[in-house]
Structures are given as C-alpha cells and as structure tokens.
Amino acid sequence: MKKFSQMAIPYIVWSVLMLVLPMALIAFYSITQQGNSIISFSITLEHYIKFFTDADFLIILWRSLWIAFKTTIICLLIGYPVAYYISHCKERMQNILVFCITMPMWINMLVRTYAWIGLLSKDGLMQKLLSLLGLGNAELLYTEGAVLLGMVYNFLPFMILQINTTLCKMDDSLLEASADLGADPVQTFYRVTLPLSIPGVINGITLVFLPAVSSFFIPKLLGGGKYFLIGNVIENQFITVGEWNFGSAISMIIAVIMMVLMMCVHKAEVRNNGGKGET
C-alpha cells in the first residue's frame, strides 16, 4: 500500500506546480499593488472594490453569465435529442456517429472559430444562402448571434458525449420493466430515462457553462471587439493595459463564481442520487 501511495507523489508535485502555485500567485496579485521605494508591494482590496463599484464591469459580468446560460440551454436542447438518438442506434452506428461528433474536436478550437468568420462574412456561404432564401443582407458577423453560434458549435460535443455516455450505460431491463407495467414510450422516457440521465445532463452543463463564461477568443473573433465579455476584460488587463493586479482580481472573482456554481451542481447531483456521495 505504501508503494502505491508513493506513486501519487509525482502527481501531487505536478498539481502543486501547475495548479496550486499559479492560483496562489493570482490570489496574491489580486490583493496587492505596487509599493514605494521602501516596500515593493502593499496589501489592498482596491481592485475588488474597483470591479464591484464600476457599473460597466458588472454589466460585462452579467452579459458573460447570460450568454453562457443561453449557450448551455441551446446545447442541452440540441444535445439531448442527438445523444438519445445515438444511444438507441446499433453499436457500430454509435461508434460512427460518436466519431463524427468528436472528429472536428481534433482541430484546434481557434482554427475552427476562424472558419466561422469566412462562413458568416458578407461574401460567405451563410450570407449567400440567406440571399437565396430572400432574407436580405442581414449582418451575421460581429454580432451577439455570431458569438452565441461560435460557442454552441465549439461546446456542443461536450454536452452530447456526456449525455450519450450516461444513456448507453442505462440498464435496458428498467425500460422493459416500465413497459411491462403498462407505461407507454412517453411515460417511460419521463419516468425512467430522463431521471436516470440527469448525471450526464449535469456533467454536460458543467463542461459547457464553465468554459463559456470565461471564453475570450470566440467573442473576440466573432464579435469583432463589439461584443465584450469578461474573458476579454481579463485578457485586456494582462496584455494591453498591463494591470496584472486588477486582471488577477477579476480572475479570482470568476474563479469564485465558478466554484460556487460547481458546488450547486454537485448538490443537485447528490440530491438526484438520493443523498449518496454527500460527505
């Protein structure tokens, strides 16, 4: 047993260097500012006060949470039926469909987002299709809709795969028992399939919502600088403005929001499991 515990030492060291130490540095930067000739820094909460007292930053934070929420809902509405269909296919077809869903993920997300710029531009394919349908020359690129489309496109596979994994692990005998007790397919879905698939739904929501909140290059590319989210603010503070302390404070605020959301998701999952797994 002692030998097995020693095998975890490299992982612990890696976690400290790659996870704990960077977060500690961000937390340190967030509560400090440049000092004077005597001391190199001083402790302050000015950066947090600046964020919560500036209406513009709060609006951007709310906008980021709202578009992440819309992205998650759209991914769920599209992803659940797709995952349900895949789970009811034959095993060979399941493998083919899962391969088709995961194959675009082999390409870098930045490259895939760049591809949407060409599709949504004035001379792009989407604009030409709308013209053929007589819908006019509506502006597609550099809008909230373009940002939302980019997020749904990039994060939808995470929702599908999580729900599909849960549905595929479901015991078919439970569905047969429901039918034997007189339930029709609709009743079986709402009383058996849907409740048992909740863990996959929760995992999918987590994997979509959390990265959508902090995404910065999707709104930057598809929003064209007109649609600013909290991830763009953090990037701007570190790269353009050079306000590392303020950028670290915003990063810590987002980290706390994410941790609170993950705790809520965990509680919902524990409640769905009848209290199992609660410590």
Secondary structure as GFF3:
##gff-version 3
##sequence-region A 1 279
A	DSSP	alpha_helix	2	6	.	.	.	ID=ss1
A	DSSP	alpha_helix	9	15	.	.	.	ID=ss2
A	DSSP	pi_helix	16	20	.	.	.	ID=ss3
A	DSSP	alpha_helix	21	30	.	.	.	ID=ss4
A	DSSP	beta_strand	32	34	.	.	.	ID=ss5
A	DSSP	beta_strand	41	43	.	.	.	ID=ss6
A	DSSP	alpha_helix	46	53	.	.	.	ID=ss7
A	DSSP	alpha_helix	55	87	.	.	.	ID=ss8
A	DSSP	alpha_helix	91	102	.	.	.	ID=ss9
A	DSSP	three_ten_helix	103	106	.	.	.	ID=ss10
A	DSSP	alpha_helix	109	120	.	.	.	ID=ss11
A	DSSP	alpha_helix	125	132	.	.	.	ID=ss12
A	DSSP	alpha_helix	144	168	.	.	.	ID=ss13
A	DSSP	alpha_helix	172	180	.	.	.	ID=ss14
A	DSSP	alpha_helix	185	188	.	.	.	ID=ss15
A	DSSP	pi_helix	189	193	.	.	.	ID=ss16
A	DSSP	alpha_helix	194	196	.	.	.	ID=ss17
A	DSSP	alpha_helix	198	214	.	.	.	ID=ss18
A	DSSP	alpha_helix	217	222	.	.	.	ID=ss19
A	DSSP	alpha_helix	230	235	.	.	.	ID=ss20
A	DSSP	pi_helix	236	241	.	.	.	ID=ss21
A	DSSP	alpha_helix	244	272	.	.	.	ID=ss22
###
